[in-house]
Amino acid sequence: LRSWGKHFIIEMKDANLRIHFMLFGSYRINARKEDTIPRLSLQFADGSELNFYACSVKPIEQDLDAQYDWDADIMSPTWDPAKARKKLRAQPGMLACDALLDQTIFSGVGNIIKNEVLFRIRLHPLSTIGALSAPKLRQLVEQARQYSFDFLDWKKAYVLRQHWRAHKKTICPRCEIAFSKGHLGVTRRRSFYCERCQKRYD
């Protein structure tokens, strides 16, 4: 069993399966949800079982090491920030809002983390990567990882929403003015940002 961002990968002798939990996916070990049919149910010789719900299941025919850059997994012990910065510098025209959602660079980062990281480091989502100073680029990479761990801790404690400062908010807590919002970048994912305290670099 391996993970890569939001992918849960099952390696077997003759096949590999990729599970993507999407927005509402879940799993149960030696248990089942009531009145819900699993998307995938694995039964083992010792009587144990692993059940997956509300997820995407796809076979992977390629070699896993050819398919995945394990160093891109934002929460992996092998996460390589230098490699992330190199990938970013290779795409100077990319917008900050698209960069954080690029799974080949920040595998596991989603829209909430994108909005919160940009607000935390005071960076406008329409900033271009090539216009960022070296310290700002380093901060973007560092906080993408840091916020991912914060996100997990808050989620486990059932207090995640209490820590949102930008995502789905209407007023900037720093400037006390209305947030701007829009479906920005190539990804068209919704952004919440402050035009005053989040500086635009282009």
Protein Blocks (a to p, Z undefined) as FASTA:
>chain_A
ZZehjaccdddfkbccdddekjmgccdehiacehiacfbdcddfkopacddehiacdddf
bdfklmpcfklpmkbfklcfklmmmmmmmmmmbcfklmmmmmklmgoiafklmmmmmmmn
opafkbcfklpcfklmmmmmmmmmmmmmmmmmmmmnopmmmmpckgopabdfklopacdd
ddehjkopacdddfklmccdZZ
